[in-house]
Amino acid sequence: MSGVDAGATPGPVLFRLPIAPRWRDLDAFDHVNNSNFLTYLEEARIQWFVSLGKPWMSDTMAPLLAAVQINYRLPIAYPAQVVVELFAQRIGNSSVTIGHRIVSVDGAALHADGHVVMVWVDRASGKPVALPAAVREIAGAKGSE
């Protein structure tokens, strides 16, 4: 794990969210439990969607997590401050692949990386629908820089 280049990023950053792990996030080994990494990533995605300032879900459509891939690189000890970084990796018709990293505040330590696939679906039918314009605009602009 020490061979991982924590300075390398998968592209322009869409969003950054600082997180201070809580005592209750720890496991028996006194570091953040692996399941909480996923919670941190979820919080960053939701905060990013909200930050768009435009509709990203409605009464008729919403995003669903279709796939998640995470590499646990380095435990997060307590107390700590970390930053979740999100990146646009792929923009589809009804989905977006969002790359993620959890790093130390100074960027020197890479705790986790990977990606998720979010698919927008019709709430009634469960079938895919077009990606909301706000998500396409921001993710597409950042993903093509």
N, C-alpha and C positions, 0 to 999 in steps of 0.2 A: 503494500500500500504506500510505502514511502516513495515509490517511483512515479506516483501520480503528480502531474503538473497542476498544482492548484491555481496557477496564474493563467492557464489556458481557459478561454471561454468559448462556448459554441457559437458565438455571434453577438450582435448588438443586444443589450439588455432591454427587455420589455418593461420590467418592473423589479423593484427591490423592496423587500420587507424585512426590517430588523425584528428579531424575536429574542426575548429573554426566557430561556427555559425555566419552568417552574419546578419546585421541589417535587411535586406530584408526578412530573414527567419522568422521574428517575426509575430505574429498575434495581434489582438486587445487587448489581455490580457498580452502583453509584454513577451511572451515566444515563443519558437520555435513552429510553426504551425505543427500539427500532420502530414500533408502531406510531410513536409520536412524530417521527420524521414525516410520515405521511400526513399527519394532521397539520404540521407546519406548512407543507406544500399545498394542502387544500386551502388553508387560510390565505396564503399568498395568491393563489389563483382567484379566489373570491374577491380579495381586496383589489386585485388588478381589474377584474371585470367591473367592479363598482367604480373604480377610478376612471373608467372610460367616459363616464358622464353621459352615456347614450344607452339605449335599450340593448341588453345582451340576453334577456329572457323576458317572457311575458306569460299571460294566462294560457296561451296556446302552445308555446314552445319553451324548451329549457335544455341546458347542456347536461350530458351524462358522461361520467368517466367510463370510457370504453376499454382502456388499457393503461397499465402503469408499469414502469420499469425503473428500478432504483438500485444503485450500487452504493452500498455502505462502505465508505472509505476510511473514516476515522471516528471513533466515539466522540460524543459531545459530553464533556465533563461538566459538573456543576460546581460553582456558578459559572455561567458563560453568557456571552452575547454572540448570536449568529445572525447571518443575513441569508434570506432565501432570494435567489435570483432566478428570473424566468426569461426564456428565450423563445422566439418563434422558430420552429424547425421546418414545419410543413403546413401549408394552407390548402385544404381541400374544399369540395363543394359544400359539405355539411360538417366538416371536422377541422380541427387544428391540432397539430402536434406541438406541445409546449415542452421545451427542454427546461430542466431545472438543476440548480446547484444549491447546496447549503454550505456556506463558507463562514470562516471566522470573520469578524468585523474588519480586520486588516487584510483579508483575502489570502493570508498565508497558509491557512489550513482548509483543505477540502474535506468536508464531513460526508457528503453524499452528492451523487449526480445521477442523471437519467432523463426520463421523459414520460409524459402522459399523452394520451389521445383523448380529446374531448369531442363528442359528437352531439350536435343539436338535433333534438327530436320533437315531433309533434306530441304534445302531452296526451292526447286522446288515443292516437293510433300507435304511438311508440316508433313510428317510422321516421327516418332522417328527413330533416328540412334544411333549407339553405342557411349557411352560416350568417349570423347577424352582421349587418353592414359595419357596425362599430368594431367588432372583433376582426373582421376581414381588413378594414382600413388600417388599424393600428398594427396588427400582427403582420399583415402583408408589407407594410411600409418598413417595419423593423426587420422583417425576415429577408428583405431584398437589399438592405444597405450593404 
